[in-house]
Amino acid sequence: MTTATPKAPFVSSAPKLGLVGGFDGIRGIGVCMVLVGHAMFTYVESWVTIVDTFFVLSGFLITTLLLQEHRSTGDIGLRKFYARRAMRLLPSVWLFCAVWIVIGILGTILGIESISLRGILEDAGAAVAYVYALVFPNGLYMISPNVQDDRYMWHLWTLSVEEFFYFIVPATVLICIRRNWIKQLAWILGIGFAAIGIARFFAFTGFWQDDEGMIAGVRLAFLQRPDALMLGCLIAVLNAQVTPERIARLRKPIIWVATISLVVWLVMLNLSSGLVEKLGGPWVPYLPDGPAEFNRPDMLDTMYWFRFGHTIGALAFGFILLGLVHCKDWWLSRFWSLSPFQWLGRMSYTLYVWHALPYLLLIGALGGEEAPLGQQIIRLPILVGAAFLVSLPVYYLVEMRVLRMKLRFSAEKEALDLTTGKMVQVDQGVAAPSSAGAPQGPPQPAPPPAPPVAPPAPQHHD
Protein backbone atom coordinates (compact mmCIF):
# COMPACT_ATOMS: atom_id res chain seq x y z
CA MET A 1 0.00 0.00 0.00
CA THR A 2 1.45 3.34 -1.05
CA THR A 3 0.98 6.60 0.78
CA ALA A 4 0.20 9.70 -1.25
CA THR A 5 3.04 12.21 -1.16
CA PRO A 6 1.82 15.58 0.14
CA LYS A 7 2.09 18.44 -2.29
CA ALA A 8 4.92 20.88 -1.82
CA PRO A 9 3.85 24.39 -0.75
CA PHE A 10 3.19 26.86 -3.53
CA VAL A 11 6.01 29.31 -4.27
CA SER A 12 5.44 32.50 -6.23
CA SER A 13 7.28 32.75 -9.55
CA ALA A 14 6.64 36.47 -10.11
CA PRO A 15 9.38 39.10 -9.91
CA LYS A 16 9.65 40.87 -6.60
CA LEU A 17 7.16 43.71 -6.60
CA GLY A 18 9.39 46.54 -5.46
CA LEU A 19 8.22 50.12 -5.30
CA VAL A 20 5.54 50.93 -7.89
CA GLY A 21 5.37 54.71 -8.07
CA GLY A 22 2.12 54.61 -9.99
CA PHE A 23 0.38 53.03 -7.01
CA ASP A 24 1.08 56.03 -4.80
CA GLY A 25 0.20 58.23 -7.75
CA ILE A 26 -3.26 56.79 -8.23
CA ARG A 27 -3.82 57.06 -4.49
CA GLY A 28 -2.94 60.75 -4.71
CA ILE A 29 -5.16 61.34 -7.73
CA GLY A 30 -7.89 59.27 -6.10
CA VAL A 31 -7.94 61.26 -2.87
CA CYS A 32 -8.22 64.45 -4.92
CA MET A 33 -11.24 62.91 -6.62
CA VAL A 34 -12.64 62.16 -3.16
CA LEU A 35 -12.24 65.80 -2.13
CA VAL A 36 -13.97 67.03 -5.28
CA GLY A 37 -16.60 64.29 -5.20
CA HIS A 38 -17.64 64.95 -1.63
CA ALA A 39 -17.84 68.68 -2.33
CA MET A 40 -20.11 68.38 -5.39
CA PHE A 41 -21.24 64.78 -5.56
CA THR A 42 -24.31 65.12 -7.75
CA TYR A 43 -22.12 66.37 -10.59
CA VAL A 44 -19.54 63.57 -10.45
CA GLU A 45 -21.53 60.57 -9.19
CA SER A 46 -19.74 57.88 -11.18
CA TRP A 47 -16.40 58.95 -9.75
CA VAL A 48 -17.35 56.31 -7.22
CA THR A 49 -15.49 53.95 -9.58
CA ILE A 50 -12.36 55.06 -7.79
CA VAL A 51 -13.33 53.03 -4.73
CA ASP A 52 -13.39 49.90 -6.88
CA THR A 53 -9.95 50.96 -8.07
CA PHE A 54 -8.60 51.16 -4.55
CA PHE A 55 -10.15 47.88 -3.50
CA VAL A 56 -8.56 46.13 -6.48
CA LEU A 57 -5.23 47.75 -5.61
CA SER A 58 -5.51 46.77 -1.95
CA GLY A 59 -6.43 43.17 -2.75
CA PHE A 60 -3.52 42.88 -5.16
CA LEU A 61 -0.93 44.44 -2.85
CA ILE A 62 -1.82 42.55 0.30
CA THR A 63 -2.01 39.18 -1.46
CA THR A 64 1.19 39.77 -3.44
CA LEU A 65 3.12 40.79 -0.34
CA LEU A 66 1.90 37.74 1.55
CA LEU A 67 3.03 35.49 -1.30
CA GLN A 68 6.40 37.23 -1.41
CA GLU A 69 6.81 37.00 2.36
CA HIS A 70 6.24 33.26 2.21
CA ARG A 71 8.76 32.91 -0.63
CA SER A 72 11.38 34.94 1.27
CA THR A 73 10.90 33.59 4.79
CA GLY A 74 9.11 30.27 4.32
CA ASP A 75 6.09 31.43 6.30
CA ILE A 76 3.61 34.28 6.83
CA GLY A 77 3.85 36.10 10.14
CA LEU A 78 0.23 36.74 11.01
CA ARG A 79 1.05 38.57 14.26
CA LYS A 80 3.35 40.99 12.46
CA PHE A 81 0.82 41.44 9.69
CA TYR A 82 -1.91 42.47 12.11
CA ALA A 83 0.50 44.66 14.05
CA ARG A 84 1.35 46.53 10.85
CA ARG A 85 -2.31 46.93 9.94
CA ALA A 86 -3.23 48.14 13.43
CA MET A 87 -0.45 50.73 13.49
CA ARG A 88 -1.37 51.93 10.03
CA LEU A 89 -5.13 52.16 10.49
CA LEU A 90 -6.04 52.77 14.10
CA PRO A 91 -4.33 55.96 15.35
CA SER A 92 -5.85 58.34 12.81
CA VAL A 93 -9.36 56.87 13.04
CA TRP A 94 -9.35 56.78 16.84
CA LEU A 95 -8.19 60.38 17.02
CA PHE A 96 -10.80 61.39 14.43
CA CYS A 97 -13.56 59.75 16.48
CA ALA A 98 -12.28 61.36 19.68
CA VAL A 99 -12.36 64.83 18.11
CA TRP A 100 -15.92 64.25 16.92
CA ILE A 101 -16.99 63.13 20.39
CA VAL A 102 -15.56 66.34 21.88
CA ILE A 103 -17.47 68.32 19.24
CA GLY A 104 -20.61 66.38 20.13
CA ILE A 105 -20.21 67.16 23.84
CA LEU A 106 -19.66 70.86 23.11
CA GLY A 107 -22.62 70.89 20.72
CA THR A 108 -24.84 69.35 23.38
CA ILE A 109 -23.70 71.85 26.02
CA LEU A 110 -24.27 74.76 23.64
CA GLY A 111 -27.59 73.39 22.42
CA ILE A 112 -26.63 73.11 18.74
CA GLU A 113 -29.39 70.98 17.23
CA SER A 114 -27.43 69.94 14.14
CA ILE A 115 -24.78 68.23 16.29
CA SER A 116 -26.10 65.04 17.87
CA LEU A 117 -23.86 63.43 20.45
CA ARG A 118 -25.92 60.25 20.16
CA GLY A 119 -25.38 60.09 16.39
CA ILE A 120 -21.67 60.78 16.83
CA LEU A 121 -21.32 58.02 19.43
CA GLU A 122 -23.17 55.59 17.13
CA ASP A 123 -20.82 56.43 14.28
CA ALA A 124 -17.70 56.26 16.46
CA GLY A 125 -18.70 52.87 17.87
CA ALA A 126 -19.34 51.45 14.39
CA ALA A 127 -16.07 52.95 13.11
CA VAL A 128 -13.72 51.65 15.80
CA ALA A 129 -15.40 48.23 15.72
CA TYR A 130 -15.07 48.23 11.90
CA VAL A 131 -18.73 47.33 11.36
CA TYR A 132 -19.69 50.60 9.69
CA ALA A 133 -20.45 48.91 6.35
CA LEU A 134 -22.73 46.51 8.17
CA VAL A 135 -24.87 48.98 10.11
CA PHE A 136 -24.48 52.17 8.04
CA PRO A 137 -23.57 50.84 4.58
CA ASN A 138 -23.11 52.61 1.30
CA GLY A 139 -26.50 53.16 -0.32
CA LEU A 140 -28.27 53.43 3.06
CA TYR A 141 -30.18 56.51 1.89
CA MET A 142 -32.16 54.29 -0.51
CA ILE A 143 -33.72 52.22 2.28
CA SER A 144 -33.37 54.39 5.42
CA PRO A 145 -32.90 58.04 4.46
CA ASN A 146 -33.67 59.24 7.99
CA VAL A 147 -30.88 57.08 9.43
CA GLN A 148 -28.45 58.28 6.76
CA ASP A 149 -29.26 61.90 7.57
CA ASP A 150 -27.83 61.46 11.08
CA ARG A 151 -24.42 60.20 9.98
CA TYR A 152 -21.20 62.08 10.73
CA MET A 153 -18.57 59.57 9.62
CA TRP A 154 -20.37 58.24 6.53
CA HIS A 155 -17.12 57.70 4.59
CA LEU A 156 -15.63 55.18 7.05
CA TRP A 157 -17.70 52.30 5.65
CA THR A 158 -14.85 51.62 3.20
CA LEU A 159 -12.36 51.03 6.01
CA SER A 160 -14.66 48.46 7.61
CA VAL A 161 -14.91 46.56 4.32
CA GLU A 162 -11.12 46.39 4.09
CA GLU A 163 -10.83 45.35 7.74
CA PHE A 164 -12.99 42.28 7.08
CA PHE A 165 -10.71 41.59 4.14
CA TYR A 166 -7.61 41.84 6.36
CA PHE A 167 -9.10 39.35 8.81
CA ILE A 168 -9.90 36.76 6.16
CA VAL A 169 -7.16 36.93 3.52
CA PRO A 170 -3.84 36.29 5.35
CA ALA A 171 -4.92 33.01 6.94
CA THR A 172 -6.68 31.94 3.73
CA VAL A 173 -3.58 32.60 1.64
CA LEU A 174 -1.37 30.80 4.15
CA ILE A 175 -3.57 27.69 4.12
CA CYS A 176 -3.75 27.68 0.31
CA ILE A 177 0.03 28.05 0.04
CA ARG A 178 0.75 25.22 2.45
CA ARG A 179 -1.73 22.87 0.76
CA ASN A 180 -0.94 24.12 -2.73
CA TRP A 181 -4.54 25.12 -3.30
CA ILE A 182 -3.63 28.29 -5.19
CA LYS A 183 -5.44 27.25 -8.37
CA GLN A 184 -8.55 26.40 -6.38
CA LEU A 185 -8.31 29.79 -4.67
CA ALA A 186 -8.12 31.48 -8.08
CA TRP A 187 -11.25 29.69 -9.24
CA ILE A 188 -13.17 30.66 -6.10
CA LEU A 189 -12.12 34.31 -6.43
CA GLY A 190 -12.98 34.41 -10.12
CA ILE A 191 -16.39 32.82 -9.62
CA GLY A 192 -17.10 35.16 -6.70
CA PHE A 193 -16.22 38.26 -8.72
CA ALA A 194 -18.37 37.13 -11.66
CA ALA A 195 -21.31 36.10 -9.46
CA ILE A 196 -21.51 39.45 -7.67
CA GLY A 197 -21.20 41.36 -10.94
CA ILE A 198 -23.99 39.32 -12.51
CA ALA A 199 -26.17 39.73 -9.41
CA ARG A 200 -25.79 43.50 -9.52
CA PHE A 201 -26.59 43.53 -13.23
CA PHE A 202 -29.90 41.87 -12.42
CA ALA A 203 -30.55 44.53 -9.75
CA PHE A 204 -29.67 42.45 -6.69
CA THR A 205 -28.05 44.76 -4.15
CA GLY A 206 -27.45 42.07 -1.55
CA PHE A 207 -29.19 39.28 0.35
CA TRP A 208 -32.82 39.46 1.48
CA GLN A 209 -32.91 42.99 0.06
CA ASP A 210 -36.71 43.24 0.33
CA ASP A 211 -36.76 42.26 4.01
CA GLU A 212 -37.02 45.54 5.91
CA GLY A 213 -36.11 43.77 9.14
CA MET A 214 -32.78 42.57 7.77
CA ILE A 215 -29.51 44.36 8.66
CA ALA A 216 -28.90 47.15 6.16
CA GLY A 217 -25.38 45.97 5.31
CA VAL A 218 -26.71 42.53 4.34
CA ARG A 219 -29.44 44.00 2.12
CA LEU A 220 -26.85 46.23 0.40
CA ALA A 221 -23.88 43.84 0.56
CA PHE A 222 -23.04 43.98 -3.16
CA LEU A 223 -22.92 47.78 -3.10
CA GLN A 224 -19.99 47.50 -0.65
CA ARG A 225 -18.03 45.91 -3.53
CA PRO A 226 -16.29 42.91 -1.98
CA ASP A 227 -15.89 41.68 -5.56
CA ALA A 228 -13.29 44.38 -6.26
CA LEU A 229 -11.15 43.03 -3.41
CA MET A 230 -11.67 39.52 -4.79
CA LEU A 231 -10.49 40.68 -8.20
CA GLY A 232 -7.34 42.21 -6.72
CA CYS A 233 -6.55 38.95 -4.92
CA LEU A 234 -7.23 36.98 -8.11
CA ILE A 235 -4.84 39.13 -10.14
CA ALA A 236 -2.15 38.67 -7.47
CA VAL A 237 -2.60 34.88 -7.50
CA LEU A 238 -2.44 34.72 -11.29
CA ASN A 239 0.51 37.12 -11.41
CA ALA A 240 2.41 34.92 -8.92
CA GLN A 241 2.42 32.09 -11.45
CA VAL A 242 4.01 34.09 -14.28
CA THR A 243 7.79 34.09 -14.59
CA PRO A 244 9.86 37.22 -15.36
CA GLU A 245 10.78 35.75 -18.75
CA ARG A 246 7.17 35.36 -19.77
CA ILE A 247 6.31 38.83 -18.54
CA ALA A 248 9.09 40.24 -20.72
CA ARG A 249 7.59 38.50 -23.77
CA LEU A 250 4.11 39.81 -22.94
CA ARG A 251 5.17 43.41 -22.32
CA LYS A 252 3.68 44.91 -25.51
CA PRO A 253 0.32 43.13 -25.21
CA ILE A 254 0.13 44.22 -21.55
CA ILE A 255 0.62 47.88 -22.56
CA TRP A 256 -1.98 47.66 -25.33
CA VAL A 257 -4.60 46.03 -23.11
CA ALA A 258 -3.83 48.43 -20.25
CA THR A 259 -4.20 51.44 -22.55
CA ILE A 260 -7.56 50.26 -23.87
CA SER A 261 -8.62 49.55 -20.28
CA LEU A 262 -7.65 53.10 -19.31
CA VAL A 263 -10.15 54.43 -21.84
CA VAL A 264 -12.87 52.11 -20.50
CA TRP A 265 -12.04 53.11 -16.93
CA LEU A 266 -12.31 56.82 -17.79
CA VAL A 267 -15.66 56.24 -19.49
CA MET A 268 -16.98 54.46 -16.38
CA LEU A 269 -15.77 57.36 -14.25
CA ASN A 270 -17.92 59.81 -16.18
CA LEU A 271 -20.94 57.87 -17.41
CA SER A 272 -23.07 58.99 -14.47
CA SER A 273 -21.68 62.50 -14.23
CA GLY A 274 -24.02 65.46 -13.89
CA LEU A 275 -21.45 67.67 -15.60
CA VAL A 276 -21.35 65.36 -18.62
CA GLU A 277 -25.14 65.37 -18.69
CA LYS A 278 -25.20 69.19 -18.69
CA LEU A 279 -22.82 69.15 -21.66
CA GLY A 280 -25.14 66.81 -23.57
CA GLY A 281 -22.98 63.70 -23.20
CA PRO A 282 -24.10 60.15 -22.44
CA TRP A 283 -25.50 59.73 -18.94
CA VAL A 284 -27.24 57.09 -16.85
CA PRO A 285 -28.55 57.48 -13.27
CA TYR A 286 -26.31 56.08 -10.55
CA LEU A 287 -28.77 54.58 -8.03
CA PRO A 288 -32.46 54.89 -7.18
CA ASP A 289 -33.27 58.10 -5.33
CA GLY A 290 -35.02 56.54 -2.36
CA PRO A 291 -37.20 53.78 -0.87
CA ALA A 292 -40.02 54.27 -3.40
CA GLU A 293 -37.71 53.22 -6.25
CA PHE A 294 -35.82 50.56 -4.32
CA ASN A 295 -37.43 47.44 -5.71
CA ARG A 296 -36.15 45.00 -8.31
CA PRO A 297 -38.89 45.46 -10.94
CA ASP A 298 -38.32 49.23 -11.06
CA MET A 299 -34.54 48.86 -10.94
CA LEU A 300 -34.62 46.33 -13.78
CA ASP A 301 -36.60 48.81 -15.88
CA THR A 302 -33.83 51.41 -15.55
CA MET A 303 -30.23 50.83 -16.57
CA TYR A 304 -28.74 52.26 -13.41
CA TRP A 305 -24.98 52.78 -13.42
CA PHE A 306 -24.48 50.55 -10.36
CA ARG A 307 -25.72 47.55 -12.38
CA PHE A 308 -22.62 47.52 -14.58
CA GLY A 309 -20.27 50.38 -13.67
CA HIS A 310 -18.62 48.87 -10.59
CA THR A 311 -17.84 45.60 -12.33
CA ILE A 312 -16.47 47.11 -15.54
CA GLY A 313 -14.57 49.82 -13.67
CA ALA A 314 -12.87 47.29 -11.40
CA LEU A 315 -12.02 44.95 -14.27
CA ALA A 316 -10.59 47.79 -16.36
CA PHE A 317 -8.36 48.92 -13.53
CA GLY A 318 -7.16 45.36 -13.02
CA PHE A 319 -5.53 45.49 -16.47
CA ILE A 320 -4.19 49.00 -15.80
CA LEU A 321 -2.65 47.66 -12.58
CA LEU A 322 -0.71 45.01 -14.50
CA GLY A 323 0.62 47.73 -16.80
CA LEU A 324 1.80 49.75 -13.80
CA VAL A 325 3.51 46.73 -12.24
CA HIS A 326 5.28 45.32 -15.28
CA CYS A 327 5.80 48.32 -17.58
CA LYS A 328 7.47 51.06 -15.52
CA ASP A 329 8.31 53.05 -18.66
CA TRP A 330 4.68 53.14 -19.83
CA TRP A 331 3.62 56.78 -20.12
CA LEU A 332 0.86 56.35 -17.54
CA SER A 333 3.30 54.76 -15.07
CA ARG A 334 5.64 57.73 -15.48
CA PHE A 335 2.81 60.26 -15.16
CA TRP A 336 1.26 58.72 -12.05
CA SER A 337 4.77 58.43 -10.55
CA LEU A 338 5.31 62.19 -10.52
CA SER A 339 6.47 63.46 -7.14
CA PRO A 340 3.36 65.55 -6.31
CA PHE A 341 1.08 62.58 -6.91
CA GLN A 342 3.28 60.30 -4.81
CA TRP A 343 3.33 62.83 -1.95
CA LEU A 344 -0.45 63.06 -2.06
CA GLY A 345 -0.62 59.27 -2.18
CA ARG A 346 1.47 58.91 0.97
CA MET A 347 -0.86 61.17 2.94
CA SER A 348 -4.04 60.01 1.19
CA TYR A 349 -5.23 57.92 4.13
CA THR A 350 -5.03 60.92 6.47
CA LEU A 351 -6.82 63.15 3.98
CA TYR A 352 -9.50 60.57 3.44
CA VAL A 353 -10.23 60.09 7.13
CA TRP A 354 -10.06 63.76 8.18
CA HIS A 355 -11.53 65.72 5.27
CA ALA A 356 -15.06 64.83 6.39
CA LEU A 357 -14.72 66.95 9.52
CA PRO A 358 -14.37 70.39 7.85
CA TYR A 359 -16.60 69.36 4.96
CA LEU A 360 -19.52 68.53 7.22
CA LEU A 361 -19.11 71.71 9.23
CA LEU A 362 -18.57 74.03 6.24
CA ILE A 363 -20.97 72.76 3.58
CA GLY A 364 -24.01 73.63 5.66
CA ALA A 365 -22.64 77.14 6.22
CA LEU A 366 -21.85 77.63 2.52
CA GLY A 367 -25.14 76.89 0.81
CA GLY A 368 -25.76 73.26 1.74
CA GLU A 369 -26.06 70.20 -0.47
CA GLU A 370 -28.45 71.82 -2.91
CA ALA A 371 -26.36 74.91 -3.67
CA PRO A 372 -26.25 75.93 -7.37
CA LEU A 373 -23.37 74.59 -9.45
CA GLY A 374 -21.62 77.96 -9.57
CA GLN A 375 -21.68 78.25 -5.79
CA GLN A 376 -20.37 74.70 -5.40
CA ILE A 377 -17.46 75.48 -7.71
CA ILE A 378 -16.64 78.67 -5.80
CA ARG A 379 -16.64 76.94 -2.42
CA LEU A 380 -14.65 73.93 -3.67
CA PRO A 381 -11.17 75.44 -3.02
CA ILE A 382 -12.33 76.52 0.45
CA LEU A 383 -13.36 72.97 1.30
CA VAL A 384 -10.20 71.41 -0.16
CA GLY A 385 -8.01 73.95 1.63
CA ALA A 386 -9.78 73.22 4.92
CA ALA A 387 -9.25 69.49 4.39
CA PHE A 388 -5.50 69.99 4.01
CA LEU A 389 -5.40 72.42 6.94
CA VAL A 390 -6.91 69.79 9.23
CA SER A 391 -5.06 66.78 7.78
CA LEU A 392 -1.48 68.04 7.57
CA PRO A 393 -0.90 68.35 11.34
CA VAL A 394 -2.34 64.87 11.88
CA TYR A 395 -0.15 63.44 9.12
CA TYR A 396 3.11 64.95 10.32
CA LEU A 397 2.57 64.88 14.09
CA VAL A 398 0.73 61.57 14.45
CA GLU A 399 0.90 59.32 11.43
CA MET A 400 4.54 59.93 10.47
CA ARG A 401 5.66 58.91 13.96
CA VAL A 402 3.53 55.79 13.97
CA LEU A 403 4.69 54.81 10.48
CA ARG A 404 8.32 54.88 11.62
CA MET A 405 7.41 52.52 14.45
CA LYS A 406 5.58 50.27 11.97
CA LEU A 407 8.89 49.28 10.38
CA ARG A 408 9.71 47.26 13.50
CA PHE A 409 7.08 44.77 12.41
CA SER A 410 8.37 44.33 8.87
CA ALA A 411 8.23 40.73 7.70
CA GLU A 412 11.37 41.07 5.57
CA LYS A 413 14.78 42.71 5.85
CA GLU A 414 13.91 45.41 3.32
CA ALA A 415 10.68 47.40 3.44
CA LEU A 416 9.10 50.58 2.17
CA ASP A 417 9.32 53.53 4.56
CA LEU A 418 5.95 55.20 4.03
CA THR A 419 7.25 58.46 5.51
CA THR A 420 9.77 58.89 2.69
CA GLY A 421 8.60 56.60 -0.08
CA LYS A 422 12.03 54.89 -0.11
CA MET A 423 13.17 51.35 0.57
CA VAL A 424 15.05 50.83 3.84
CA GLN A 425 16.92 47.98 5.45
CA VAL A 426 15.16 46.78 8.59
CA ASP A 427 17.41 45.26 11.23
CA GLN A 428 15.95 44.43 14.67
CA GLY A 429 13.52 47.29 14.50
CA VAL A 430 16.04 49.88 13.31
CA ALA A 431 15.55 51.18 9.79
CA ALA A 432 18.46 52.32 7.65
CA PRO A 433 18.47 53.48 4.00
CA SER A 434 18.64 50.61 1.55
CA SER A 435 22.14 50.07 0.22
CA ALA A 436 20.71 49.25 -3.16
CA GLY A 437 19.31 52.73 -3.50
CA ALA A 438 16.72 51.57 -6.01
CA PRO A 439 13.40 50.11 -4.89
CA GLN A 440 13.99 46.36 -4.87
CA GLY A 441 11.99 45.04 -1.93
CA PRO A 442 8.27 44.68 -1.47
CA PRO A 443 6.46 47.66 -0.03
CA GLN A 444 4.14 47.45 2.90
CA PRO A 445 1.18 49.30 1.41
CA ALA A 446 -0.95 51.91 3.09
CA PRO A 447 -4.65 51.15 2.69
CA PRO A 448 -5.98 53.09 -0.23
CA PRO A 449 -8.23 55.82 0.48
CA ALA A 450 -11.62 54.88 -0.60
CA PRO A 451 -13.77 57.46 -2.15
CA PRO A 452 -17.51 57.91 -1.90
CA VAL A 453 -19.75 55.29 -3.32
CA ALA A 454 -23.21 56.59 -2.78
CA PRO A 455 -24.96 59.86 -3.30
CA PRO A 456 -24.94 61.97 -0.17
CA ALA A 457 -27.76 62.27 2.25
CA PRO A 458 -29.30 65.74 2.43
CA GLN A 459 -26.84 66.81 5.14
CA HIS A 460 -23.86 64.56 4.53
CA HIS A 461 -21.79 63.56 1.48
CA ASP A 462 -20.94 59.92 0.90
TATAQUI-V855954 format. One record per run of one state. SS is the DSSP state (2 for helix, 1 for strand, 0 for the rest). FROM is the first residue (numbers start at 1). LEN is the number of residues. If there is no record, write none. Layout:
ss;from;len
SS;FROM;LEN
SS;FROM;LEN
//
This chain:
ss;from;len
0;1;20
2;21;19
0;40;1
2;41;3
0;44;1
2;45;29
0;74;4
2;78;33
0;111;6
2;117;12
0;129;3
2;132;4
0;136;4
2;140;4
0;144;1
2;145;5
0;150;4
2;154;25
0;179;3
2;182;20
0;202;14
2;216;4
0;220;1
2;221;4
0;225;1
2;226;14
0;240;4
2;244;6
0;250;1
2;251;20
0;271;3
2;274;5
0;279;12
2;291;3
0;294;2
2;296;6
0;302;3
2;305;3
0;308;1
2;309;18
0;327;4
2;331;6
0;337;2
2;339;8
0;347;1
2;348;19
0;367;6
2;373;37
0;410;4
1;414;4
0;418;4
1;422;6
0;428;2
1;430;4
0;434;23
1;457;1
0;458;2
1;460;1
0;461;2
//
